Amino acid sequence: MSMIAFLALSANLGVAVLLYAFRSGGASMHSVWLCSRNDAIGNLLVLLAAWGVLQQVWPDLVVAGLMGTLGLTAALSVVR
């Protein structure tokens, strides 16, 4: 899980950096940038959860809550 999350983080972070300049464009460009950014954050959270789950079970629940919040805030931003 950690290896795949690290590879996905690398890819998503690279895409988010490339799209950063276009984040204030139209709704589509803003949405694409938010999705790339949220994917990179989600990959980072999965890495942290993978490390934390060795200790206890609750990191998975925290990561799920954070990723849900990221998705909802991005959706509200695009709708506005």
PyMOL Python script that loads the backbone (N, CA, C, O; Angstrom):
from pymol import cmd

cmd.read_pdbstr("""\
ATOM      1  N   MET A   1       0.825  -1.177   0.000  1.00  0.00           N
ATOM      2  CA  MET A   1       0.000   0.000   0.000  1.00  0.00           C
ATOM      3  C   MET A   1       0.875   1.248   0.000  1.00  0.00           C
ATOM      4  O   MET A   1       0.573   2.219  -0.694  1.00  0.00           O
ATOM      5  N   SER A   2       1.943   1.228   0.765  1.00  0.00           N
ATOM      6  CA  SER A   2       2.819   2.398   0.854  1.00  0.00           C
ATOM      7  C   SER A   2       3.536   2.676  -0.460  1.00  0.00           C
ATOM      8  O   SER A   2       3.673   3.833  -0.857  1.00  0.00           O
ATOM      9  N   MET A   3       3.991   1.635  -1.133  1.00  0.00           N
ATOM     10  CA  MET A   3       4.726   1.803  -2.389  1.00  0.00           C
ATOM     11  C   MET A   3       3.830   2.418  -3.469  1.00  0.00           C
ATOM     12  O   MET A   3       4.237   3.355  -4.155  1.00  0.00           O
ATOM     13  N   ILE A   4       2.632   1.900  -3.615  1.00  0.00           N
ATOM     14  CA  ILE A   4       1.701   2.428  -4.610  1.00  0.00           C
ATOM     15  C   ILE A   4       1.296   3.854  -4.256  1.00  0.00           C
ATOM     16  O   ILE A   4       1.200   4.705  -5.141  1.00  0.00           O
ATOM     17  N   ALA A   5       1.057   4.128  -2.974  1.00  0.00           N
ATOM     18  CA  ALA A   5       0.695   5.482  -2.550  1.00  0.00           C
ATOM     19  C   ALA A   5       1.837   6.456  -2.845  1.00  0.00           C
ATOM     20  O   ALA A   5       1.587   7.596  -3.236  1.00  0.00           O
ATOM     21  N   PHE A   6       3.069   6.025  -2.664  1.00  0.00           N
ATOM     22  CA  PHE A   6       4.213   6.894  -2.955  1.00  0.00           C
ATOM     23  C   PHE A   6       4.320   7.181  -4.455  1.00  0.00           C
ATOM     24  O   PHE A   6       4.560   8.323  -4.849  1.00  0.00           O
ATOM     25  N   LEU A   7       4.144   6.162  -5.291  1.00  0.00           N
ATOM     26  CA  LEU A   7       4.180   6.360  -6.744  1.00  0.00           C
ATOM     27  C   LEU A   7       3.041   7.266  -7.205  1.00  0.00           C
ATOM     28  O   LEU A   7       3.237   8.148  -8.042  1.00  0.00           O
ATOM     29  N   ALA A   8       1.855   7.042  -6.652  1.00  0.00           N
ATOM     30  CA  ALA A   8       0.710   7.879  -7.014  1.00  0.00           C
ATOM     31  C   ALA A   8       0.915   9.314  -6.530  1.00  0.00           C
ATOM     32  O   ALA A   8       0.543  10.258  -7.228  1.00  0.00           O
ATOM     33  N   LEU A   9       1.497   9.488  -5.353  1.00  0.00           N
ATOM     34  CA  LEU A   9       1.789  10.828  -4.841  1.00  0.00           C
ATOM     35  C   LEU A   9       2.742  11.557  -5.778  1.00  0.00           C
ATOM     36  O   LEU A   9       2.542  12.734  -6.077  1.00  0.00           O
ATOM     37  N   SER A  10       3.763  10.873  -6.236  1.00  0.00           N
ATOM     38  CA  SER A  10       4.720  11.480  -7.162  1.00  0.00           C
ATOM     39  C   SER A  10       4.036  11.947  -8.443  1.00  0.00           C
ATOM     40  O   SER A  10       4.269  13.064  -8.905  1.00  0.00           O
ATOM     41  N   ALA A  11       3.197  11.097  -9.010  1.00  0.00           N
ATOM     42  CA  ALA A  11       2.495  11.446 -10.253  1.00  0.00           C
ATOM     43  C   ALA A  11       1.500  12.586 -10.032  1.00  0.00           C
ATOM     44  O   ALA A  11       1.477  13.549 -10.799  1.00  0.00           O
ATOM     45  N   ASN A  12       0.691  12.479  -8.998  1.00  0.00           N
ATOM     46  CA  ASN A  12      -0.336  13.489  -8.752  1.00  0.00           C
ATOM     47  C   ASN A  12       0.271  14.826  -8.337  1.00  0.00           C
ATOM     48  O   ASN A  12      -0.251  15.879  -8.702  1.00  0.00           O
ATOM     49  N   LEU A  13       1.347  14.797  -7.593  1.00  0.00           N
ATOM     50  CA  LEU A  13       2.013  16.039  -7.210  1.00  0.00           C
ATOM     51  C   LEU A  13       2.607  16.722  -8.436  1.00  0.00           C
ATOM     52  O   LEU A  13       2.540  17.945  -8.556  1.00  0.00           O
ATOM     53  N   GLY A  14       3.185  15.945  -9.344  1.00  0.00           N
ATOM     54  CA  GLY A  14       3.720  16.508 -10.581  1.00  0.00           C
ATOM     55  C   GLY A  14       2.641  17.166 -11.425  1.00  0.00           C
ATOM     56  O   GLY A  14       2.848  18.252 -11.967  1.00  0.00           O
ATOM     57  N   VAL A  15       1.486  16.509 -11.538  1.00  0.00           N
ATOM     58  CA  VAL A  15       0.379  17.072 -12.305  1.00  0.00           C
ATOM     59  C   VAL A  15      -0.155  18.332 -11.623  1.00  0.00           C
ATOM     60  O   VAL A  15      -0.443  19.323 -12.294  1.00  0.00           O
ATOM     61  N   ALA A  16      -0.287  18.301 -10.304  1.00  0.00           N
ATOM     62  CA  ALA A  16      -0.789  19.468  -9.569  1.00  0.00           C
ATOM     63  C   ALA A  16       0.147  20.670  -9.747  1.00  0.00           C
ATOM     64  O   ALA A  16      -0.315  21.803  -9.876  1.00  0.00           O
ATOM     65  N   VAL A  17       1.444  20.424  -9.753  1.00  0.00           N
ATOM     66  CA  VAL A  17       2.412  21.512  -9.954  1.00  0.00           C
ATOM     67  C   VAL A  17       2.258  22.092 -11.360  1.00  0.00           C
ATOM     68  O   VAL A  17       2.292  23.310 -11.536  1.00  0.00           O
ATOM     69  N   LEU A  18       2.089  21.226 -12.357  1.00  0.00           N
ATOM     70  CA  LEU A  18       1.907  21.708 -13.727  1.00  0.00           C
ATOM     71  C   LEU A  18       0.619  22.516 -13.892  1.00  0.00           C
ATOM     72  O   LEU A  18       0.588  23.485 -14.651  1.00  0.00           O
ATOM     73  N   LEU A  19      -0.431  22.126 -13.191  1.00  0.00           N
ATOM     74  CA  LEU A  19      -1.722  22.795 -13.322  1.00  0.00           C
ATOM     75  C   LEU A  19      -1.868  24.018 -12.416  1.00  0.00           C
ATOM     76  O   LEU A  19      -2.839  24.764 -12.544  1.00  0.00           O
ATOM     77  N   TYR A  20      -0.935  24.232 -11.518  1.00  0.00           N
ATOM     78  CA  TYR A  20      -1.029  25.321 -10.544  1.00  0.00           C
ATOM     79  C   TYR A  20      -1.247  26.676 -11.221  1.00  0.00           C
ATOM     80  O   TYR A  20      -2.026  27.490 -10.725  1.00  0.00           O
ATOM     81  N   ALA A  21      -0.587  26.925 -12.323  1.00  0.00           N
ATOM     82  CA  ALA A  21      -0.699  28.208 -13.020  1.00  0.00           C
ATOM     83  C   ALA A  21      -2.100  28.437 -13.586  1.00  0.00           C
ATOM     84  O   ALA A  21      -2.495  29.579 -13.822  1.00  0.00           O
ATOM     85  N   PHE A  22      -2.850  27.361 -13.803  1.00  0.00           N
ATOM     86  CA  PHE A  22      -4.177  27.466 -14.422  1.00  0.00           C
ATOM     87  C   PHE A  22      -5.306  27.344 -13.409  1.00  0.00           C
ATOM     88  O   PHE A  22      -6.467  27.225 -13.801  1.00  0.00           O
ATOM     89  N   ARG A  23      -4.998  27.371 -12.120  1.00  0.00           N
ATOM     90  CA  ARG A  23      -5.996  27.125 -11.087  1.00  0.00           C
ATOM     91  C   ARG A  23      -7.095  28.181 -11.035  1.00  0.00           C
ATOM     92  O   ARG A  23      -8.196  27.902 -10.561  1.00  0.00           O
ATOM     93  N   SER A  24      -6.812  29.378 -11.512  1.00  0.00           N
ATOM     94  CA  SER A  24      -7.830  30.431 -11.456  1.00  0.00           C
ATOM     95  C   SER A  24      -8.510  30.637 -12.809  1.00  0.00           C
ATOM     96  O   SER A  24      -9.127  31.676 -13.044  1.00  0.00           O
ATOM     97  N   GLY A  25      -8.399  29.657 -13.689  1.00  0.00           N
ATOM     98  CA  GLY A  25      -9.058  29.735 -14.991  1.00  0.00           C
ATOM     99  C   GLY A  25     -10.545  29.487 -14.860  1.00  0.00           C
ATOM    100  O   GLY A  25     -11.134  29.778 -13.818  1.00  0.00           O
ATOM    101  N   GLY A  26     -11.149  28.964 -15.882  1.00  0.00           N
ATOM    102  CA  GLY A  26     -12.578  28.669 -15.864  1.00  0.00           C
ATOM    103  C   GLY A  26     -12.902  27.561 -14.876  1.00  0.00           C
ATOM    104  O   GLY A  26     -12.015  27.019 -14.217  1.00  0.00           O
ATOM    105  N   ALA A  27     -14.182  27.233 -14.784  1.00  0.00           N
ATOM    106  CA  ALA A  27     -14.634  26.215 -13.835  1.00  0.00           C
ATOM    107  C   ALA A  27     -13.982  24.862 -14.108  1.00  0.00           C
ATOM    108  O   ALA A  27     -13.650  24.139 -13.168  1.00  0.00           O
ATOM    109  N   SER A  28     -13.794  24.512 -15.371  1.00  0.00           N
ATOM    110  CA  SER A  28     -13.189  23.217 -15.705  1.00  0.00           C
ATOM    111  C   SER A  28     -11.734  23.154 -15.257  1.00  0.00           C
ATOM    112  O   SER A  28     -11.308  22.166 -14.659  1.00  0.00           O
ATOM    113  N   MET A  29     -10.973  24.203 -15.543  1.00  0.00           N
ATOM    114  CA  MET A  29      -9.557  24.214 -15.143  1.00  0.00           C
ATOM    115  C   MET A  29      -9.426  24.236 -13.624  1.00  0.00           C
ATOM    116  O   MET A  29      -8.564  23.566 -13.056  1.00  0.00           O
ATOM    117  N   HIS A  30     -10.281  25.007 -12.978  1.00  0.00           N
ATOM    118  CA  HIS A  30     -10.252  25.062 -11.510  1.00  0.00           C
ATOM    119  C   HIS A  30     -10.566  23.688 -10.930  1.00  0.00           C
ATOM    120  O   HIS A  30      -9.927  23.246  -9.976  1.00  0.00           O
ATOM    121  N   SER A  31     -11.554  23.020 -11.513  1.00  0.00           N
ATOM    122  CA  SER A  31     -11.940  21.694 -11.056  1.00  0.00           C
ATOM    123  C   SER A  31     -10.819  20.672 -11.253  1.00  0.00           C
ATOM    124  O   SER A  31     -10.550  19.865 -10.364  1.00  0.00           O
ATOM    125  N   VAL A  32     -10.172  20.707 -12.407  1.00  0.00           N
ATOM    126  CA  VAL A  32      -9.076  19.768 -12.682  1.00  0.00           C
ATOM    127  C   VAL A  32      -7.931  19.992 -11.702  1.00  0.00           C
ATOM    128  O   VAL A  32      -7.344  19.034 -11.199  1.00  0.00           O
ATOM    129  N   TRP A  33      -7.612  21.260 -11.430  1.00  0.00           N
ATOM    130  CA  TRP A  33      -6.532  21.534 -10.485  1.00  0.00           C
ATOM    131  C   TRP A  33      -6.909  21.059  -9.085  1.00  0.00           C
ATOM    132  O   TRP A  33      -6.089  20.459  -8.391  1.00  0.00           O
ATOM    133  N   LEU A  34      -8.150  21.325  -8.666  1.00  0.00           N
ATOM    134  CA  LEU A  34      -8.582  20.883  -7.341  1.00  0.00           C
ATOM    135  C   LEU A  34      -8.536  19.360  -7.224  1.00  0.00           C
ATOM    136  O   LEU A  34      -8.118  18.829  -6.195  1.00  0.00           O
ATOM    137  N   CYS A  35      -8.962  18.662  -8.266  1.00  0.00           N
ATOM    138  CA  CYS A  35      -8.929  17.195  -8.237  1.00  0.00           C
ATOM    139  C   CYS A  35      -7.498  16.677  -8.138  1.00  0.00           C
ATOM    140  O   CYS A  35      -7.232  15.740  -7.385  1.00  0.00           O
ATOM    141  N   SER A  36      -6.578  17.272  -8.885  1.00  0.00           N
ATOM    142  CA  SER A  36      -5.171  16.852  -8.832  1.00  0.00           C
ATOM    143  C   SER A  36      -4.575  17.139  -7.462  1.00  0.00           C
ATOM    144  O   SER A  36      -3.859  16.313  -6.897  1.00  0.00           O
ATOM    145  N   ARG A  37      -4.878  18.318  -6.940  1.00  0.00           N
ATOM    146  CA  ARG A  37      -4.382  18.678  -5.611  1.00  0.00           C
ATOM    147  C   ARG A  37      -4.932  17.727  -4.558  1.00  0.00           C
ATOM    148  O   ARG A  37      -4.194  17.244  -3.699  1.00  0.00           O
ATOM    149  N   ASN A  38      -6.245  17.457  -4.628  1.00  0.00           N
ATOM    150  CA  ASN A  38      -6.868  16.562  -3.656  1.00  0.00           C
ATOM    151  C   ASN A  38      -6.340  15.140  -3.772  1.00  0.00           C
ATOM    152  O   ASN A  38      -6.189  14.451  -2.763  1.00  0.00           O
ATOM    153  N   ASP A  39      -6.061  14.696  -4.985  1.00  0.00           N
ATOM    154  CA  ASP A  39      -5.473  13.364  -5.158  1.00  0.00           C
ATOM    155  C   ASP A  39      -4.099  13.289  -4.495  1.00  0.00           C
ATOM    156  O   ASP A  39      -3.787  12.303  -3.829  1.00  0.00           O
ATOM    157  N   ALA A  40      -3.277  14.327  -4.672  1.00  0.00           N
ATOM    158  CA  ALA A  40      -1.952  14.337  -4.050  1.00  0.00           C
ATOM    159  C   ALA A  40      -2.074  14.346  -2.529  1.00  0.00           C
ATOM    160  O   ALA A  40      -1.343  13.633  -1.843  1.00  0.00           O
ATOM    161  N   ILE A  41      -2.994  15.152  -2.003  1.00  0.00           N
ATOM    162  CA  ILE A  41      -3.210  15.175  -0.553  1.00  0.00           C
ATOM    163  C   ILE A  41      -3.709  13.817  -0.075  1.00  0.00           C
ATOM    164  O   ILE A  41      -3.272  13.319   0.962  1.00  0.00           O
ATOM    165  N   GLY A  42      -4.621  13.223  -0.832  1.00  0.00           N
ATOM    166  CA  GLY A  42      -5.125  11.900  -0.478  1.00  0.00           C
ATOM    167  C   GLY A  42      -4.033  10.848  -0.458  1.00  0.00           C
ATOM    168  O   GLY A  42      -4.013   9.992   0.426  1.00  0.00           O
ATOM    169  N   ASN A  43      -3.117  10.902  -1.429  1.00  0.00           N
ATOM    170  CA  ASN A  43      -1.995   9.956  -1.445  1.00  0.00           C
ATOM    171  C   ASN A  43      -1.103  10.137  -0.225  1.00  0.00           C
ATOM    172  O   ASN A  43      -0.646   9.161   0.369  1.00  0.00           O
ATOM    173  N   LEU A  44      -0.860  11.386   0.144  1.00  0.00           N
ATOM    174  CA  LEU A  44      -0.061  11.665   1.341  1.00  0.00           C
ATOM    175  C   LEU A  44      -0.765  11.132   2.582  1.00  0.00           C
ATOM    176  O   LEU A  44      -0.125  10.555   3.461  1.00  0.00           O
ATOM    177  N   LEU A  45      -2.072  11.321   2.657  1.00  0.00           N
ATOM    178  CA  LEU A  45      -2.829  10.816   3.796  1.00  0.00           C
ATOM    179  C   LEU A  45      -2.817   9.291   3.854  1.00  0.00           C
ATOM    180  O   LEU A  45      -2.757   8.712   4.939  1.00  0.00           O
ATOM    181  N   VAL A  46      -2.874   8.640   2.695  1.00  0.00           N
ATOM    182  CA  VAL A  46      -2.802   7.174   2.667  1.00  0.00           C
ATOM    183  C   VAL A  46      -1.446   6.706   3.178  1.00  0.00           C
ATOM    184  O   VAL A  46      -1.364   5.718   3.907  1.00  0.00           O
ATOM    185  N   LEU A  47      -0.379   7.411   2.797  1.00  0.00           N
ATOM    186  CA  LEU A  47       0.946   7.058   3.324  1.00  0.00           C
ATOM    187  C   LEU A  47       0.988   7.189   4.843  1.00  0.00           C
ATOM    188  O   LEU A  47       1.525   6.323   5.534  1.00  0.00           O
ATOM    189  N   LEU A  48       0.422   8.272   5.353  1.00  0.00           N
ATOM    190  CA  LEU A  48       0.390   8.463   6.805  1.00  0.00           C
ATOM    191  C   LEU A  48      -0.466   7.402   7.487  1.00  0.00           C
ATOM    192  O   LEU A  48      -0.105   6.906   8.555  1.00  0.00           O
ATOM    193  N   ALA A  49      -1.594   7.052   6.882  1.00  0.00           N
ATOM    194  CA  ALA A  49      -2.461   6.021   7.452  1.00  0.00           C
ATOM    195  C   ALA A  49      -1.774   4.659   7.431  1.00  0.00           C
ATOM    196  O   ALA A  49      -1.904   3.879   8.375  1.00  0.00           O
ATOM    197  N   ALA A  50      -1.045   4.377   6.356  1.00  0.00           N
ATOM    198  CA  ALA A  50      -0.329   3.093   6.268  1.00  0.00           C
ATOM    199  C   ALA A  50       0.693   2.979   7.389  1.00  0.00           C
ATOM    200  O   ALA A  50       0.873   1.908   7.970  1.00  0.00           O
ATOM    201  N   TRP A  51       1.353   4.076   7.686  1.00  0.00           N
ATOM    202  CA  TRP A  51       2.312   4.079   8.784  1.00  0.00           C
ATOM    203  C   TRP A  51       1.582   3.991  10.129  1.00  0.00           C
ATOM    204  O   TRP A  51       1.994   3.254  11.024  1.00  0.00           O
ATOM    205  N   GLY A  52       0.488   4.758  10.257  1.00  0.00           N
ATOM    206  CA  GLY A  52      -0.227   4.808  11.520  1.00  0.00           C
ATOM    207  C   GLY A  52      -1.000   3.550  11.847  1.00  0.00           C
ATOM    208  O   GLY A  52      -1.195   3.231  13.021  1.00  0.00           O
ATOM    209  N   VAL A  53      -1.446   2.827  10.829  1.00  0.00           N
ATOM    210  CA  VAL A  53      -2.245   1.629  11.072  1.00  0.00           C
ATOM    211  C   VAL A  53      -1.393   0.521  11.698  1.00  0.00           C
ATOM    212  O   VAL A  53      -1.931  -0.432  12.261  1.00  0.00           O
ATOM    213  N   LEU A  54      -0.091   0.643  11.601  1.00  0.00           N
ATOM    214  CA  LEU A  54       0.771  -0.319  12.285  1.00  0.00           C
ATOM    215  C   LEU A  54       0.613  -0.194  13.798  1.00  0.00           C
ATOM    216  O   LEU A  54       0.818  -1.155  14.539  1.00  0.00           O
ATOM    217  N   GLN A  55       0.245   1.002  14.240  1.00  0.00           N
ATOM    218  CA  GLN A  55       0.090   1.261  15.669  1.00  0.00           C
ATOM    219  C   GLN A  55      -1.345   0.979  16.135  1.00  0.00           C
ATOM    220  O   GLN A  55      -1.557   0.262  17.113  1.00  0.00           O
ATOM    221  N   GLN A  56      -2.333   1.555  15.421  1.00  0.00           N
ATOM    222  CA  GLN A  56      -3.744   1.439  15.801  1.00  0.00           C
ATOM    223  C   GLN A  56      -4.610   1.456  14.551  1.00  0.00           C
ATOM    224  O   GLN A  56      -4.106   1.643  13.444  1.00  0.00           O
ATOM    225  N   VAL A  57      -5.915   1.261  14.727  1.00  0.00           N
ATOM    226  CA  VAL A  57      -6.841   1.194  13.597  1.00  0.00           C
ATOM    227  C   VAL A  57      -7.392   2.565  13.213  1.00  0.00           C
ATOM    228  O   VAL A  57      -7.756   2.758  12.053  1.00  0.00           O
ATOM    229  N   TRP A  58      -7.467   3.500  14.113  1.00  0.00           N
ATOM    230  CA  TRP A  58      -8.147   4.779  13.867  1.00  0.00           C
ATOM    231  C   TRP A  58      -7.570   5.644  12.757  1.00  0.00           C
ATOM    232  O   TRP A  58      -8.325   6.458  12.225  1.00  0.00           O
ATOM    233  N   PRO A  59      -6.293   5.548  12.352  1.00  0.00           N
ATOM    234  CA  PRO A  59      -5.830   6.410  11.252  1.00  0.00           C
ATOM    235  C   PRO A  59      -6.634   6.260   9.966  1.00  0.00           C
ATOM    236  O   PRO A  59      -6.797   7.233   9.230  1.00  0.00           O
ATOM    237  N   ASP A  60      -7.139   5.062   9.681  1.00  0.00           N
ATOM    238  CA  ASP A  60      -7.969   4.865   8.481  1.00  0.00           C
ATOM    239  C   ASP A  60      -9.231   5.720   8.546  1.00  0.00           C
ATOM    240  O   ASP A  60      -9.635   6.307   7.542  1.00  0.00           O
ATOM    241  N   LEU A  61      -9.847   5.790   9.708  1.00  0.00           N
ATOM    242  CA  LEU A  61     -11.070   6.581   9.865  1.00  0.00           C
ATOM    243  C   LEU A  61     -10.788   8.075   9.730  1.00  0.00           C
ATOM    244  O   LEU A  61     -11.578   8.809   9.135  1.00  0.00           O
ATOM    245  N   VAL A  62      -9.681   8.516  10.273  1.00  0.00           N
ATOM    246  CA  VAL A  62      -9.310   9.930  10.172  1.00  0.00           C
ATOM    247  C   VAL A  62      -9.049  10.295   8.714  1.00  0.00           C
ATOM    248  O   VAL A  62      -9.519  11.332   8.245  1.00  0.00           O
ATOM    249  N   VAL A  63      -8.311   9.464   7.999  1.00  0.00           N
ATOM    250  CA  VAL A  63      -8.001   9.721   6.593  1.00  0.00           C
ATOM    251  C   VAL A  63      -9.285   9.735   5.761  1.00  0.00           C
ATOM    252  O   VAL A  63      -9.439  10.583   4.882  1.00  0.00           O
ATOM    253  N   ALA A  64     -10.199   8.816   6.025  1.00  0.00           N
ATOM    254  CA  ALA A  64     -11.467   8.794   5.290  1.00  0.00           C
ATOM    255  C   ALA A  64     -12.247  10.084   5.522  1.00  0.00           C
ATOM    256  O   ALA A  64     -12.825  10.634   4.584  1.00  0.00           O
ATOM    257  N   GLY A  65     -12.270  10.566   6.745  1.00  0.00           N
ATOM    258  CA  GLY A  65     -12.958  11.821   7.049  1.00  0.00           C
ATOM    259  C   GLY A  65     -12.314  13.016   6.371  1.00  0.00           C
ATOM    260  O   GLY A  65     -13.007  13.884   5.841  1.00  0.00           O
ATOM    261  N   LEU A  66     -10.986  13.063   6.386  1.00  0.00           N
ATOM    262  CA  LEU A  66     -10.271  14.168   5.746  1.00  0.00           C
ATOM    263  C   LEU A  66     -10.472  14.163   4.228  1.00  0.00           C
ATOM    264  O   LEU A  66     -10.664  15.217   3.623  1.00  0.00           O
ATOM    265  N   MET A  67     -10.427  12.985   3.620  1.00  0.00           N
ATOM    266  CA  MET A  67     -10.608  12.905   2.172  1.00  0.00           C
ATOM    267  C   MET A  67     -12.038  13.275   1.776  1.00  0.00           C
ATOM    268  O   MET A  67     -12.253  13.901   0.738  1.00  0.00           O
ATOM    269  N   GLY A  68     -13.012  12.891   2.598  1.00  0.00           N
ATOM    270  CA  GLY A  68     -14.390  13.292   2.335  1.00  0.00           C
ATOM    271  C   GLY A  68     -14.557  14.802   2.424  1.00  0.00           C
ATOM    272  O   GLY A  68     -15.256  15.407   1.612  1.00  0.00           O
ATOM    273  N   THR A  69     -13.912  15.405   3.412  1.00  0.00           N
ATOM    274  CA  THR A  69     -13.957  16.860   3.568  1.00  0.00           C
ATOM    275  C   THR A  69     -13.299  17.557   2.389  1.00  0.00           C
ATOM    276  O   THR A  69     -13.811  18.564   1.901  1.00  0.00           O
ATOM    277  N   LEU A  70     -12.166  17.033   1.923  1.00  0.00           N
ATOM    278  CA  LEU A  70     -11.503  17.610   0.748  1.00  0.00           C
ATOM    279  C   LEU A  70     -12.420  17.595  -0.468  1.00  0.00           C
ATOM    280  O   LEU A  70     -12.521  18.589  -1.187  1.00  0.00           O
ATOM    281  N   GLY A  71     -13.080  16.482  -0.694  1.00  0.00           N
ATOM    282  CA  GLY A  71     -13.984  16.363  -1.839  1.00  0.00           C
ATOM    283  C   GLY A  71     -15.145  17.326  -1.756  1.00  0.00           C
ATOM    284  O   GLY A  71     -15.509  17.950  -2.753  1.00  0.00           O
ATOM    285  N   LEU A  72     -15.728  17.453  -0.583  1.00  0.00           N
ATOM    286  CA  LEU A  72     -16.867  18.354  -0.418  1.00  0.00           C
ATOM    287  C   LEU A  72     -16.473  19.812  -0.566  1.00  0.00           C
ATOM    288  O   LEU A  72     -17.199  20.586  -1.190  1.00  0.00           O
ATOM    289  N   THR A  73     -15.332  20.204  -0.003  1.00  0.00           N
ATOM    290  CA  THR A  73     -14.909  21.602  -0.120  1.00  0.00           C
ATOM    291  C   THR A  73     -14.536  21.951  -1.561  1.00  0.00           C
ATOM    292  O   THR A  73     -14.789  23.067  -2.016  1.00  0.00           O
ATOM    293  N   ALA A  74     -13.940  21.006  -2.271  1.00  0.00           N
ATOM    294  CA  ALA A  74     -13.610  21.249  -3.689  1.00  0.00           C
ATOM    295  C   ALA A  74     -14.885  21.391  -4.507  1.00  0.00           C
ATOM    296  O   ALA A  74     -14.978  22.260  -5.373  1.00  0.00           O
ATOM    297  N   ALA A  75     -15.868  20.538  -4.235  1.00  0.00           N
ATOM    298  CA  ALA A  75     -17.131  20.621  -4.974  1.00  0.00           C
ATOM    299  C   ALA A  75     -17.826  21.961  -4.720  1.00  0.00           C
ATOM    300  O   ALA A  75     -18.346  22.578  -5.650  1.00  0.00           O
ATOM    301  N   LEU A  76     -17.836  22.403  -3.483  1.00  0.00           N
ATOM    302  CA  LEU A  76     -18.447  23.707  -3.175  1.00  0.00           C
ATOM    303  C   LEU A  76     -17.710  24.846  -3.858  1.00  0.00           C
ATOM    304  O   LEU A  76     -18.331  25.805  -4.318  1.00  0.00           O
ATOM    305  N   SER A  77     -16.393  24.746  -3.924  1.00  0.00           N
ATOM    306  CA  SER A  77     -15.594  25.775  -4.581  1.00  0.00           C
ATOM    307  C   SER A  77     -15.918  25.884  -6.070  1.00  0.00           C
ATOM    308  O   SER A  77     -16.026  26.986  -6.608  1.00  0.00           O
ATOM    309  N   VAL A  78     -16.072  24.744  -6.727  1.00  0.00           N
ATOM    310  CA  VAL A  78     -16.373  24.732  -8.158  1.00  0.00           C
ATOM    311  C   VAL A  78     -17.799  25.229  -8.403  1.00  0.00           C
ATOM    312  O   VAL A  78     -18.045  25.959  -9.363  1.00  0.00           O
ATOM    313  N   VAL A  79     -18.726  24.842  -7.549  1.00  0.00           N
ATOM    314  CA  VAL A  79     -20.112  25.282  -7.713  1.00  0.00           C
ATOM    315  C   VAL A  79     -20.223  26.790  -7.559  1.00  0.00           C
ATOM    316  O   VAL A  79     -20.973  27.440  -8.289  1.00  0.00           O
ATOM    317  N   ARG A  80     -19.467  27.355  -6.598  1.00  0.00           N
ATOM    318  CA  ARG A  80     -19.490  28.806  -6.415  1.00  0.00           C
ATOM    319  C   ARG A  80     -18.935  29.496  -7.632  1.00  0.00           C
ATOM    320  O   ARG A  80     -18.871  30.724  -7.669  1.00  0.00           O
TER     321      ARG A  80
END
""", "prot")
cmd.dss("prot")
cmd.show_as("cartoon", "prot")
cmd.util.cbc("prot")
cmd.orient("prot")
